[in-house]
């Protein structure tokens, strides 16, 4: 017989031969535990895993990005057993008497309080009063992907005027803005360790900086994102986020808008406003819904979606930011507890600046959280399709029932 090995070999789910003798040995090893009920629990768990692995694969098309995703539970263990084997922070500071124990000094971390002079120039801080200790700092990136000190490209032509036809390859100066949001002065505190008000203030700092960048005539889009853990792209362990303001609308944003327009033209509904199945709902607040999307590209992927149709993230107000801060904190806590503090990315998908009013009815911002639990392989890179070993309904149920209050 063959059994699935839960330790993948070479990045793939490995299968290994299992002899009848070794099977009998494992059963014999478990037999003394029968009277305690552990054998029954093990058998039930094995039957569940077998049932899940035998479920028929299914392909689903996403209605926001237009991607096809193959759900293949046979390629993994049970959803509840899926964990990160490389936690982003193996030994975070634990709570001591309701507060977090101070971490050892990090002499090489310029994001810590007292090391401000080693950072790139400050854009703004929270609170703005320099006589008070800072809680959030927004600074220029010391090693920017795009630079604000190069000649920007010419501004977009007036509406209705066609740009010159320039097919094929093209190179332009790397103009843009690349900023960092330091979410806390403490090295040992993660974003979800902050209270809801603290997370709200980080979100409001994002919105304020996006508004500032939107005033630049050449900036067309701002991508806000957070990388947590080295394998998710974080070069600094200190909790922080980033944003890039680009002089063009990125291709994935254009694809998203085109896909949502197609749905709107056909149905008259926004893809993200349509009624969603309760099976993929994790949690809901007065202003936001947290779901595992119907065609999640990644296991335990989460979208937090405004329940009211809003195109631009940076229009968020204090009350909604607090509501979002509380829900985002809870979702990150759930992922950390269920998946062993996995590396993750989150991205805020908003509308480009200067979007025509006719596009607003189908443009709806949302926040996407992607735990990094698997490696993208040749099929995904070659086809643009994804393979997800966990059905969204299963992931949502696990996260919905997970209690983070203890």
C-alpha positions in Angstrom: 0.0 0.0 0.0 1.0 3.7 -0.3 0.6 6.4 2.3 1.0 10.1 2.1 4.2 11.4 3.8 3.4 14.6 5.8 7.0 15.7 5.4 7.2 16.7 1.7 10.3 15.7 -0.2 11.8 18.1 -2.8 8.9 20.5 -2.4 6.3 17.9 -3.5 3.9 15.8 -1.4 5.8 12.6 -1.3 4.4 9.1 -1.3 6.3 6.2 0.3 5.6 2.4 0.3 4.2 1.0 3.5 4.4 -2.8 4.2 1.7 -4.8 5.9 4.1 -5.6 8.6 4.9 -2.0 9.4 1.1 -1.3 9.4 0.6 -4.1 11.9 3.5 -2.7 14.0 1.9 0.8 14.2 -1.4 -0.7 15.1 0.2 -2.9 17.8 2.0 0.2 19.2 -1.4 1.9 19.6 -3.3 -1.0 21.0 -2.3 -0.4 24.7 -4.0 3.0 24.4 -7.4 1.5 23.4 -8.8 1.6 26.9 -8.2 5.3 27.2 -10.1 6.0 24.0 -7.0 7.3 22.1 -7.2 4.5 19.5 -10.7 5.5 18.7 -9.7 9.1 18.3 -6.8 8.1 16.1 -9.0 5.9 14.0 -11.6 8.7 13.6 -8.9 11.1 12.7 -7.4 8.7 10.1 -10.9 8.1 8.6 -11.4 11.9 8.4 -8.0 12.4 6.7 -8.8 9.5 4.3 -12.3 11.0 3.5 -10.8 14.4 2.9 -8.0 13.1 0.7 -10.6 11.1 -1.4 -12.7 14.2 -2.1 -13.0 15.0 -5.8 -10.8 17.8 -7.0 -12.6 20.9 -8.1 -11.6 23.9 -10.3 -13.1 27.3 -9.5 -12.8 30.6 -11.2 -12.3 33.7 -9.1 -14.6 36.6 -9.9 -12.2 39.4 -8.9 -8.8 38.4 -10.4 -10.2 36.0 -13.0 -7.9 33.2 -11.9 -8.6 29.5 -12.0 -7.8 27.6 -8.9 -7.6 23.8 -8.6 -8.7 22.5 -5.2 -7.0 19.1 -4.6 -7.2 18.0 -0.9 -5.4 14.7 -1.8 -2.2 16.8 -2.1 -2.1 17.6 1.6 -2.9 16.3 5.1 -6.0 17.3 6.9 -6.7 21.1 6.9 -6.3 21.2 10.7 -2.8 19.7 10.4 -1.5 22.3 7.9 1.1 24.3 9.8 4.0 26.5 9.0 7.3 24.6 9.5 9.3 27.9 9.5 7.4 30.3 11.9 8.2 33.9 11.1 9.0 34.6 14.8 9.9 31.3 16.6 10.2 33.0 20.1 8.1 36.1 20.4 7.9 37.9 23.7 5.2 36.4 25.8 2.7 38.2 28.0 3.9 38.8 31.5 1.3 40.2 33.9 -0.8 41.5 31.0 2.2 43.2 29.3 4.8 41.9 27.0 8.2 41.1 28.4 10.9 43.3 26.9 13.0 41.6 24.2 16.7 41.6 24.4 18.2 44.8 22.8 18.6 44.6 19.0 21.7 46.6 18.3 21.3 46.3 14.6 17.7 47.4 14.3 17.3 51.1 13.2 13.5 50.9 13.6 13.7 50.7 17.4 13.0 53.7 19.5 16.3 55.7 20.0 17.7 54.7 16.7 15.8 57.2 14.6 18.9 59.0 13.3 20.0 55.8 11.5 16.8 55.7 9.4 15.9 57.4 6.1 14.2 60.8 6.3 11.0 61.1 8.3 7.8 61.9 6.4 5.5 62.1 9.4 5.0 60.5 12.8 2.1 59.7 15.2 1.6 61.7 17.3 2.9 64.7 15.3 4.1 66.4 18.5 7.8 65.8 18.6 7.9 66.3 22.4 5.9 63.1 22.9 7.1 59.6 22.3 6.3 58.3 18.8 4.0 55.3 18.3 4.2 55.2 14.4 6.8 56.6 12.1 6.4 56.9 8.3 9.8 57.2 6.6 11.4 57.0 3.2 12.8 53.6 2.3 16.6 53.6 2.6 16.8 51.2 -0.3 13.9 52.2 -2.6 12.7 50.1 -5.5 11.6 53.4 -7.1 13.2 56.7 -6.5 11.6 60.1 -5.9 14.8 62.0 -7.0 14.8 60.9 -10.7 13.0 62.7 -13.5 9.4 61.6 -13.6 7.8 60.5 -16.8 5.5 63.0 -18.6 2.0 63.4 -17.2 -0.9 61.5 -18.7 -2.5 63.1 -21.7 -5.9 64.8 -21.3 -8.9 62.4 -21.3 -9.8 61.4 -24.8 -6.4 62.1 -26.3 -4.7 59.0 -27.5 -1.1 58.3 -26.3 1.6 57.6 -28.9 1.6 54.1 -30.2 4.6 52.4 -28.6 4.3 48.6 -29.0 6.9 46.2 -27.7 9.7 46.7 -25.1 10.1 50.0 -23.4 12.2 51.5 -20.7 11.5 54.6 -18.6 13.3 56.1 -15.5 12.4 54.3 -12.2 10.5 57.2 -10.7 8.2 56.6 -7.8 7.8 56.6 -4.1 8.8 53.8 -1.7 7.9 54.4 1.9 8.0 52.4 5.2 5.5 52.5 8.0 7.1 51.5 11.4 4.1 50.2 13.3 5.5 50.3 16.8 8.7 51.6 18.6 9.1 48.1 20.2 11.0 45.4 18.6 9.1 42.6 20.4 5.6 43.7 19.4 3.8 42.4 16.3 1.0 44.2 14.6 -1.7 42.0 16.2 -0.1 42.5 19.7 -1.4 46.1 19.5 -4.8 46.9 20.7 -7.6 47.7 18.2 -6.9 51.4 18.6 -3.2 50.8 17.8 -4.0 48.8 14.6 -6.5 51.6 13.7 -3.8 54.2 13.9 -1.6 52.2 11.6 -4.4 51.9 9.1 -5.0 55.7 9.3 -1.3 56.3 8.8 -1.6 54.2 5.6 -4.6 56.2 4.4 -2.9 59.6 5.2 0.2 58.7 3.2 -1.8 57.3 0.3 -3.7 60.6 0.2 -0.5 62.6 0.1 0.9 60.5 -2.7 -2.3 60.9 -4.6 -1.7 64.6 -4.8 1.4 64.0 -7.0 0.3 64.5 -10.6 2.4 61.5 -11.9 1.5 58.9 -9.2 -1.3 56.6 -10.6 -1.4 53.9 -8.0 -0.2 53.1 -4.4 0.2 49.6 -3.3 0.1 49.2 0.5 1.6 45.9 1.7 3.1 44.1 4.7 5.6 41.3 4.6 5.9 39.2 7.8 8.8 36.8 8.0 11.9 36.4 5.9 10.4 33.9 3.5 7.5 36.4 2.9 10.0 39.1 1.9 10.6 40.9 5.2 14.2 42.0 5.5 13.6 43.5 9.0 12.1 41.6 11.9 10.8 44.8 13.5 7.0 45.1 12.7 6.6 47.4 9.7 4.6 47.8 6.4 5.5 49.4 3.1 3.9 51.2 0.2 5.0 52.0 -3.4 3.5 54.8 -5.4 3.9 54.1 -9.1 3.6 56.3 -12.2 1.6 53.6 -13.9 -1.3 51.3 -13.0 0.2 47.8 -12.4 -0.9 45.0 -14.7 -2.6 43.0 -11.9 -4.7 46.0 -11.0 -5.8 46.4 -14.6 -6.7 42.7 -14.8 -8.7 43.0 -11.5 -10.6 46.0 -12.8 -11.3 44.4 -16.2 -12.5 41.2 -14.5 -14.9 43.1 -12.1 -16.1 45.1 -15.1 -17.0 42.0 -17.0 -19.0 40.7 -14.0 -20.7 44.1 -13.6 -21.6 44.4 -17.3 -23.2 40.9 -17.3 -25.0 41.0 -14.0 -25.2 44.6 -12.9 -23.6 43.7 -9.6 -20.2 44.4 -8.0 -18.2 41.2 -7.5 -17.5 42.0 -3.9 -21.0 43.3 -3.1 -22.8 40.1 -4.1 -24.3 37.9 -1.4 -21.7 35.4 -0.2 -22.2 31.9 1.1 -22.1 31.7 4.9 -19.9 28.7 4.4 -16.9 30.9 3.5 -17.6 33.6 6.2 -15.2 33.7 9.1 -16.4 36.8 11.0 -18.5 39.9 10.4 -18.6 43.4 12.0 -21.0 46.3 11.2 -18.7 47.5 8.4 -16.6 44.6 7.3 -16.7 40.9 6.4 -13.8 38.5 6.7 -14.0 35.5 4.3 -12.0 32.8 2.8 -12.6 33.6 -0.9 -14.7 31.2 -3.0 -11.6 30.5 -5.2 -8.8 31.2 -2.7 -5.5 30.8 -4.5 -3.7 30.0 -1.3 -4.6 27.8 1.7 -6.2 29.8 4.5 -6.1 33.0 2.4 -8.4 35.7 3.9 -10.1 38.7 2.4 -11.5 41.5 4.5 -14.1 43.4 2.5 -16.1 46.6 3.3 -19.8 45.7 3.5 -20.5 49.1 2.0 -19.5 49.7 -1.6 -16.3 51.9 -1.4 -13.7 52.2 -4.2 -10.9 53.9 -2.4 -9.2 52.6 0.8 -7.8 56.0 1.7 -11.4 57.4 2.2 -11.7 55.3 5.4 -12.7 57.3 8.5 -11.8 56.9 12.2 -14.8 54.7 13.1 -14.4 52.3 10.2 -10.7 52.2 10.7 -11.3 51.1 14.3 -13.7 48.4 13.2 -11.2 47.2 10.5 -8.4 47.3 13.1 -10.3 45.1 15.4 -11.1 42.6 12.7 -7.6 42.6 11.2 -6.1 42.0 14.6 -8.4 39.0 15.2 -7.7 37.5 11.7 -3.9 37.7 12.2 -4.3 36.2 15.7 -6.3 33.3 14.2 -3.7 32.6 11.5 -0.9 32.8 14.0 -2.5 30.4 16.4 -3.8 27.9 13.8 -0.8 27.9 11.5 2.1 28.3 14.0 2.9 32.0 13.3 3.4 31.6 9.5 5.1 34.0 7.3 2.5 36.0 5.5 1.8 39.0 3.2 -1.1 41.3 3.2 -2.0 43.7 0.5 -4.6 46.5 0.2 -6.3 46.4 -3.2 -7.8 49.8 -4.0 -8.7 51.8 -7.1 -6.2 53.8 -9.1 -6.2 57.5 -8.8 -8.2 59.5 -11.4 -10.4 56.6 -12.2 -13.4 57.5 -14.4 -16.7 57.8 -12.4 -18.2 55.2 -14.8 -15.8 52.6 -13.3 -16.6 53.2 -9.6 -19.8 51.0 -9.5 -17.7 47.9 -10.0 -14.5 49.0 -8.1 -14.4 47.8 -4.5 -11.4 47.9 -2.2 -10.4 45.0 0.1 -7.5 43.7 2.1 -6.0 40.3 1.2 -4.0 38.2 3.7 -1.9 35.3 2.2 -0.1 32.9 4.6 3.0 31.4 3.0 2.4 27.7 3.6 3.5 26.3 0.2 5.9 26.9 -2.6 4.8 28.1 -6.0 5.8 25.5 -8.6 6.2 25.2 -12.3 2.5 24.6 -13.0 1.5 27.8 -11.2 4.3 29.8 -12.9 3.6 28.4 -16.3 -0.2 28.4 -16.3 -1.2 31.3 -14.0 -3.4 28.8 -12.2 -3.0 27.8 -8.6 -3.3 24.5 -6.7 -4.8 24.8 -3.2 -5.0 21.7 -1.0 -7.7 23.2 1.3 -11.2 23.9 0.3 -12.3 27.4 1.3 -15.3 26.1 3.2 -13.0 23.9 5.3 -10.5 26.7 6.0 -13.3 29.1 6.9 -14.9 26.7 9.3 -11.6 26.1 11.1 -10.9 29.8 11.5 -14.5 30.6 12.4 -14.5 28.1 15.3 -11.0 29.0 16.5 -11.1 30.9 19.8 -8.3 33.3 20.3 -9.5 34.7 23.6 -7.4 32.2 25.5 
